């Protein structure tokens, strides 16, 4: 049985209420829960997978898109607070890496339970996003430009690109998330007070050494970084195996 909480926007592909811990996943710009659902087949038996569904997509298609970054962050914070008292790891990819960082910081400010660890993937450090990201499209770009970008980065399958209605929905979703991410402003002094693990593709757009240095500068409670094969979404088998990097000691790969 698959369950979706309409209030907390949490999708559990394989509910495990007796699991000792939870892996909470935050998606990338224009994404949903679908890219993470197969992870339920590979997470350890003592881990429950909890996928956060942002407004305006999938089970929350009828919910208006978040109006700005703070609204999206608060929506995620509400979802994470509704997960219960079990220990959890917070994972975010690309835009989700900033959301994971900011969600953990906001939970700490609220006095709510914080994650046992943060795993940030495929994203530059939030305080450096203005200096990087020249490859990222803007919310005012044309539909054709957004489609081309999604196709280049492997975010739009050929079957979606070939279907006008599906393509239009994907463009609308990406444009909305781009507008939200453009409103993000890093708060000077924000830190990661829990252990932080960085994952990054060998062929991603920014140099790994710079991304590693920038994230490390925000970490107060332990830091490690690993470079994995592939580009922004890694190689297919690497993406499928990412739960290994989120739920246990890092497998031997890349360089710490």
VENTA-V320651 format. One record per backbone hydrogen bond with DSSP energy under -1.0 kcal/mol. CO is the residue of the C=O (numbers start at 1). NH is the residue of the N-H. E is the energy in kcal/mol with one decimal. If there is no record, write none. Layout:
co	nh	e
CO	NH	E
CO	NH	E
This chain:
co	nh	e
3	12	-1.9
5	9	-1.9
9	53	-2.7
10	5	-1.9
11	51	-3.0
12	3	-1.0
16	19	-2.3
21	48	-2.2
22	89	-2.5
23	50	-2.8
24	91	-3.3
25	52	-2.2
26	93	-1.8
28	31	-2.3
33	36	-1.9
34	37	-1.1
36	39	-1.6
37	40	-1.6
38	41	-1.8
39	42	-1.7
39	43	-1.8
44	47	-1.9
46	21	-1.8
48	23	-2.7
50	25	-2.2
51	11	-3.0
57	60	-2.9
58	61	-1.6
60	56	-1.9
60	63	-1.7
68	72	-1.9
69	73	-3.1
70	74	-2.7
71	75	-1.8
72	76	-2.3
73	77	-2.9
74	78	-2.3
75	79	-1.8
76	80	-2.8
77	81	-2.5
78	82	-1.1
80	83	-1.6
87	22	-1.8
88	116	-3.3
89	24	-2.9
90	119	-2.5
91	26	-2.2
92	121	-2.4
93	96	-2.5
94	97	-1.8
95	99	-1.9
96	100	-2.5
97	101	-2.0
98	102	-2.9
99	103	-2.8
100	104	-2.3
101	105	-1.9
102	106	-2.4
103	107	-2.7
104	108	-2.0
105	109	-2.0
106	110	-2.0
107	112	-2.5
117	90	-2.3
118	197	-2.6
119	92	-2.0
120	199	-2.6
121	94	-3.4
125	128	-2.1
128	132	-1.4
133	136	-1.3
138	141	-1.9
142	146	-2.1
143	147	-2.6
144	148	-2.4
145	149	-2.1
146	150	-2.5
147	151	-2.5
148	152	-2.3
149	153	-2.2
150	155	-2.9
150	156	-1.1
157	161	-2.2
158	162	-1.8
160	163	-1.3
163	167	-2.9
164	168	-2.4
165	169	-2.0
166	170	-2.3
167	171	-2.3
168	172	-2.4
169	173	-2.3
170	174	-2.4
171	175	-2.8
172	176	-2.1
173	177	-2.2
174	178	-2.7
175	179	-2.1
176	180	-1.8
177	181	-2.8
178	182	-2.3
180	183	-1.1
181	184	-1.3
187	190	-2.2
192	220	-2.5
195	118	-2.8
196	224	-1.6
197	120	-2.6
198	226	-2.4
199	122	-2.1
200	228	-3.0
201	204	-1.4
207	211	-2.2
208	212	-3.1
209	213	-2.1
210	214	-2.4
211	215	-2.3
212	216	-2.4
213	217	-1.4
215	218	-1.9
216	219	-1.3
218	192	-3.0
222	196	-2.3
224	198	-2.7
226	200	-1.8
228	202	-2.5
229	235	-1.6
230	203	-3.2
231	234	-1.6
235	239	-2.7
236	240	-2.2
237	241	-1.1
239	242	-1.5
241	244	-1.8
242	245	-1.6
243	247	-1.8
